[in-house]
Amino acid sequence: MQKTLSWSENARTRSTVLINRSVRAATARLTPGLRQLYTPSEKTVEAAQKRELTVFSCPLGHNVCVTLHGVIVHNVILDWSGTLVDDLTPVLKTTNHVLESCGLTALSREEFRAQFCLPIRKFYETRVPHVPQARLEQIFLAEYPKYHAEITLLPHTLEFLRFCQQRHMGVYIASTVDAHTYETQMARFGIGSYITKPYIGIVDKTSTIHHILDENSLDRDETMFVGDMEHDVEAGQAGGIHTCAVLTGYNPLDKLRAMNPDLICQHLGELQEFIAVREAVRG
């Protein structure tokens, strides 16, 4: 199945993708490797020409529609789990402990990725509506520290954070992770200096996104929400900012694609290259 990467002309109007028609000439300034990244497929170009778009293709046979005019990413709001760190297995083990404590059957990894959702109350309320959310959280937090040592940084995380720091980009964390886990892992990985400001323990990101944007006076046209779940894309869209879904975490491609994010990347390394290409084109 082919994945589509798209960058909308306007974060508030996602039905169109406008591509700067002068980009073809601009790509001549890129390195050979990056020029190859943006070689258009005939079928995509034919469809694009009807709308005066310029569409490129990226590695692995995936098509990419990129707005390379007028959109600059100066700030990124990053999810934590599945975006910066690999904690899927620890969370799965702990969630199954919660379910089994409530008399339910444990989920397989595939079932969990297909069914898990945020806000977390949505996931549990259809399974154990009789158990208070506070009790479920208590069970989870008592078990989860047992698996903290299994949490690792995802590939490309450190390089991406350094990339953002070198460009003086604002880097914010928006996560449902509890404070103890975040602080413990942040100290363990030594990446705190790369983060402008963290927002953790969030119940519903679609509500908190406005506070993050307003408190830090972030320009919505220059800010991107990056995450691995439907809720992350939904939060970015609720805030009227650009959205990027990464395939390194909890939700599979089909669920993320259905949310119509502006960009879908395999990992943060692809997003880094995407931003670097935009800078090269912009000159």
C-alpha positions in Angstrom: 0.0 0.0 0.0 1.3 3.4 -0.9 1.4 6.1 1.7 0.8 9.8 0.8 2.6 12.7 2.4 0.9 16.0 2.0 1.5 19.5 3.3 -1.7 21.6 3.1 -1.6 25.2 1.8 -3.6 26.2 4.9 -3.8 24.2 8.2 -7.4 25.3 8.5 -8.4 24.2 5.0 -7.1 20.7 4.4 -8.9 20.0 1.1 -6.2 21.5 -1.1 -2.5 21.2 -1.5 -0.8 24.1 -3.3 2.7 23.6 -4.6 4.9 26.5 -5.7 5.4 26.1 -9.4 8.9 27.5 -9.2 10.2 24.6 -7.1 11.5 22.6 -10.0 14.1 25.2 -10.8 14.9 25.6 -7.1 15.6 21.9 -6.7 18.6 22.3 -9.0 20.4 23.9 -6.1 19.9 20.7 -4.0 22.4 17.9 -3.5 22.0 15.0 -6.0 20.6 12.9 -3.2 17.9 15.5 -2.3 17.1 16.1 -6.0 16.4 12.4 -6.3 14.1 12.6 -3.4 11.9 15.0 -5.4 11.5 13.3 -8.7 7.9 13.5 -9.8 5.9 10.4 -11.0 4.1 10.8 -14.4 0.7 9.9 -13.0 1.0 12.3 -10.1 2.3 15.1 -12.2 -0.5 14.7 -14.8 -3.1 15.0 -12.0 -1.3 17.9 -10.5 -1.0 19.9 -13.7 -4.8 20.1 -13.9 -4.6 22.1 -10.7 -1.4 23.9 -11.5 0.5 21.9 -8.8 4.0 20.6 -8.6 4.1 17.2 -7.0 7.2 15.1 -6.1 7.9 11.6 -5.1 10.0 10.4 -2.2 12.0 7.2 -1.5 10.3 3.8 -1.2 7.8 4.7 -3.9 5.8 7.0 -1.7 4.3 10.1 -3.2 4.7 13.5 -1.5 2.8 16.7 -2.0 4.7 19.5 -0.5 3.9 23.2 -0.2 7.3 24.8 -0.5 6.2 28.3 -0.6 5.1 30.5 2.2 5.2 27.9 5.0 8.1 27.9 7.4 8.4 25.7 10.5 9.9 27.6 13.4 8.3 25.6 16.2 7.5 21.9 16.7 5.2 20.5 19.4 6.2 16.9 19.9 4.4 14.0 21.4 6.5 11.9 23.7 5.5 8.2 23.5 6.0 6.7 20.1 7.4 9.9 18.7 10.5 10.6 20.8 10.7 7.3 22.8 9.9 3.7 22.2 7.7 2.7 25.1 5.1 0.7 23.2 6.0 -2.6 24.8 6.1 -1.3 28.4 2.8 0.5 27.9 1.2 -2.6 26.4 2.4 -4.8 29.3 1.1 -2.3 31.9 -2.2 -1.8 30.1 -2.7 -5.6 30.0 -2.1 -5.7 33.7 -4.8 -3.1 34.2 -7.2 -5.0 32.0 -6.5 -8.3 33.7 -6.9 -6.7 37.1 -10.4 -5.8 35.9 -11.1 -9.4 34.7 -10.5 -8.7 31.0 -8.4 -10.6 28.5 -5.0 -9.2 27.6 -4.6 -7.6 24.1 -2.0 -8.7 21.5 0.4 -6.1 20.2 -1.6 -5.8 17.0 -4.9 -5.5 18.8 -3.5 -2.9 21.1 -2.2 -0.7 18.2 -5.5 -1.0 16.4 -7.7 -0.2 19.4 -5.7 2.1 21.7 -6.8 5.7 21.6 -6.6 9.0 23.5 -7.9 10.6 25.6 -7.3 7.5 27.7 -10.8 7.5 29.1 -12.2 6.7 25.6 -10.1 3.5 25.6 -11.3 2.3 29.0 -14.9 3.5 29.2 -16.1 1.0 26.6 -14.3 -1.9 28.4 -14.6 -1.2 32.1 -17.2 1.6 32.5 -17.9 0.5 36.0 -14.3 1.2 37.2 -13.5 4.9 38.0 -10.8 6.4 35.8 -8.8 7.4 39.0 -8.7 3.7 40.0 -7.5 2.6 36.6 -4.7 5.2 36.7 -3.7 4.1 40.1 -3.3 0.5 38.9 -1.4 1.6 35.8 1.0 3.9 37.7 1.8 1.3 40.3 2.8 -1.2 37.6 4.4 1.0 35.0 7.7 1.8 36.8 8.6 -1.9 36.6 9.2 -1.5 32.9 10.9 1.9 32.8 14.2 0.4 32.0 12.8 -1.0 28.7 12.0 2.5 27.4 14.5 3.7 24.8 15.0 6.7 22.6 13.7 6.1 19.1 16.2 6.2 16.3 16.6 9.8 14.9 15.3 11.4 18.1 18.6 12.9 19.3 19.6 13.9 15.8 16.3 15.7 15.2 16.5 17.5 18.5 20.0 18.7 17.7 18.8 19.8 14.3 16.1 21.9 15.9 18.4 23.4 18.4 21.0 24.4 15.7 18.2 26.2 14.0 16.9 27.9 17.1 13.5 26.3 16.7 11.0 26.2 19.6 10.7 22.6 20.8 7.7 21.8 23.0 6.5 18.5 24.5 2.7 17.8 24.6 2.1 14.4 26.3 -0.2 12.4 28.5 2.8 10.8 30.2 2.9 11.2 34.0 5.4 13.6 35.5 7.4 10.9 37.3 8.0 8.9 34.1 8.8 12.0 32.0 11.3 13.4 34.5 12.9 10.0 35.1 13.3 9.3 31.4 14.3 12.8 30.5 17.2 12.7 33.0 18.1 9.2 31.9 18.4 10.2 28.2 19.9 13.6 28.9 17.8 15.5 26.4 16.2 18.1 28.6 18.4 20.9 27.2 16.8 20.5 23.8 13.3 21.1 25.1 12.0 24.7 25.3 9.1 23.8 27.5 7.2 20.5 28.3 3.5 20.1 28.9 2.9 16.7 30.5 0.1 14.9 32.2 -2.3 16.2 29.6 -5.8 14.7 29.6 -7.0 16.0 26.3 -4.5 17.6 23.8 -7.3 19.1 21.7 -8.1 21.4 24.6 -4.5 22.0 25.9 -3.1 22.9 22.4 -4.7 26.4 22.6 -3.0 27.1 26.0 0.4 26.0 24.6 0.1 28.2 21.6 -1.2 31.2 23.5 1.2 30.9 26.5 4.2 30.8 24.2 2.9 33.3 21.6 3.5 30.8 18.8 2.6 31.7 15.3 0.2 29.1 14.1 1.4 29.3 10.5 4.9 28.5 11.6 4.1 25.7 14.1 3.8 22.0 13.6 2.4 19.2 15.8 4.3 15.9 15.5 2.9 12.7 16.9 2.2 9.0 16.3 -1.5 8.9 17.2 -4.8 10.1 15.8 -5.2 12.3 18.9 -2.0 14.1 18.0 -3.2 15.0 14.5 -6.6 16.0 16.0 -4.9 18.3 18.5 -2.9 20.0 15.8 -5.9 20.5 13.6 -7.9 21.8 16.6 -5.1 24.4 17.1 -5.1 25.4 13.5 -1.4 24.4 13.0 0.4 22.1 10.7 0.4 18.4 11.5 2.9 15.6 10.9 2.1 11.9 11.8 5.1 9.6 12.3 4.9 5.8 11.9 7.2 4.9 14.9 4.6 4.4 17.5 1.1 3.4 18.5 -1.3 3.9 15.6 -0.8 2.1 12.3 -0.7 3.9 8.9 -4.4 3.4 8.0 -5.7 5.1 11.2 -3.3 8.0 10.8 -4.0 8.5 7.1 -7.7 8.7 7.9 -7.0 11.7 10.0 -5.7 13.6 6.9 -2.5 15.0 8.5 -0.5 17.5 6.5 2.5 15.2 6.4 3.2 11.5 7.2 6.7 10.4 7.8 8.3 7.1 8.6 10.3 8.7 11.5 11.8 12.0 12.7 14.7 11.6 10.3 12.3 12.0 7.4 10.8 15.0 8.9 14.3 16.5 9.5 15.1 15.9 5.8 11.8 17.5 4.8 12.6 20.6 6.8 16.2 20.7 5.5 15.0 20.4 1.9 12.7 23.4 2.4 15.5 25.4 3.8 17.7 24.5 0.8 14.9 25.5 -1.7 14.3 28.7 0.2 18.0 29.5 -0.1 
